[in-house]
Amino acid sequence: MQETMLLIQMGALLLVIGAFAGVLAGLLGVGGGIVLVPAFFYTFQTLGYDGPQLMQMCLATSLATIIVTSVRSVMSHNKKGAVDWDILRTWAPGIVVGAVLGMLVVAQLRSGTLQVIFGVLALIVGVYMSFGRAEWRVAQAMPKGALRIVLSPALGFMSVLMGIGGGSFGVPTMTLFNTAIHRAVATAAGFGVLIAVPAVIGFLFVDMQMDVPPLTIGAVNLVAFAFIIAMTLVTAPWGVKLAHTMDAKPLKRAFGVFLVLVALNMMRKALMG
């Protein structure tokens, strides 16, 4: 009976989180993961699952949802011919290597350390979203050779440390190297698949040394995964429709500020705890 009540409580919280993440993803073009990880953290903590591997479960479960949402997004963008398959193909090996390394590092770190890492990286993303300019460029073409060998695994590695897909680091990287924004967003969805699939396979085999919610395999909670996927599939199209009826730029800046506050709060809790 107690487990049934717990599942109902989890379900109710996750439905709200999933709806919010879906609308934001559609409206602002940000990956749901950047919302899901702190949301999972506070949800699981509220339900009493506050152990040394809590952040591992949040990151792993977020990445599991990204597999589904990224595949769906790539297919949708590909129908419009927006995916740059050349970038995807040449960056894929490095991104996969970085994602695997990221998973191995996350599996070894305690929740407090991962909270600080998430906070620092989310702070960087939030500041860029608030103050970044679409016209900023560092070069006129995507990097090749040594620079690509460095950047592609770094992108995969940092994304796994945050439990996010390819959007938050992939889109700014591509636009700074003169890729059109719609192509960058579409191609970054492909990055999300390359990041999430190898990482989640690894996370399924992590030995969790703490109490975990019902239906958890390794570090991936299937209840959270199912509820989030169900809601984001419903609400993401609402966000897309909203994006076509209003100016998303001020909202993106506002979300950037919100993300900075979330990041600072997570770091504060980790450092004070």
C-alpha positions, 0 to 999 in steps of 0.5 A, a space after each residue: 500500500 505504501 509503495 502504491 501511494 509513493 508511486 501516485 505521489 511520484 506520478 503527480 509530481 512527474 506529470 507536472 514536471 514533464 508538462 513544463 519541460 515539454 512546453 519549454 523544449 518546444 518554446 525555447 528550443 532548449 533540451 528538457 534535460 536542463 529542467 529535468 535534472 534539478 526537477 528530478 533531484 528535488 522530487 526524489 529528495 522530497 520523497 525521501 531518496 536522498 543518498 550519495 548517488 541521488 544525482 547519478 539517478 537524476 542524470 541517468 533518468 534524464 538521459 534516458 528520456 533524451 533518447 526518445 525525445 532526440 530520436 523524435 526530434 531528429 526524424 521531424 527535423 530531417 523531414 524538413 531537410 534541416 539536419 546536417 548529416 556531414 557534421 553529425 557523421 564527423 562529430 559522432 565518434 568524438 561525442 560517443 567517446 566523450 559520453 562514455 567517459 562522462 558516464 564512467 566519471 559520473 558513476 564514480 562521483 558522489 551526489 554533492 560533487 555532481 551537484 556542484 559540477 551541474 551548478 557550474 555548467 548550468 551557470 555557464 549555459 544560463 549566462 550564455 542564454 541570458 546575454 549571448 548574441 545570435 550574431 557572435 562568431 569565432 570562425 566561418 566554418 565548423 572546425 576540423 582536425 585537432 580542434 574537432 578532436 578536442 571539442 567533440 568529446 568535450 561536448 559529449 563529456 560535459 553533456 553527460 555530466 549535466 544529464 542533457 542532450 546536445 542542445 545546450 552545448 551543441 547549438 552555441 558551438 555550431 552557431 559560433 562556427 557559423 552554422 545557421 541556427 535552424 540547422 544547428 538545432 536540428 543537428 544538435 538533436 542528433 548529438 542528443 542521441 549520440 550522447 544519451 544512448 551509450 551513457 544510458 547503456 552504461 548507467 543501467 549497470 551501475 550498482 546503486 548503494 542507496 534506497 531507490 524508488 520502485 522500478 529502478 534499473 541501475 541508475 535509471 528510474 523507469 517510472 520517471 522515464 515513462 511519465 516524462 516521455 508521456 507528458 513531453 510528447 503531449 506538451 512539446 507541440 504546444 510549446 512549438 505553437 506558442 513559439 510561432 505566436 510570440 517572441 521567444 527571445 525575452 523568454 529565453 533570457 528570462 529562462 537563462 536567469 531562472 537557470 542561473 538561480 537554479 544552478 546557484 541554489 544547487 551549488 549552495 545546497 551541495 556546499 552547505 550539505 
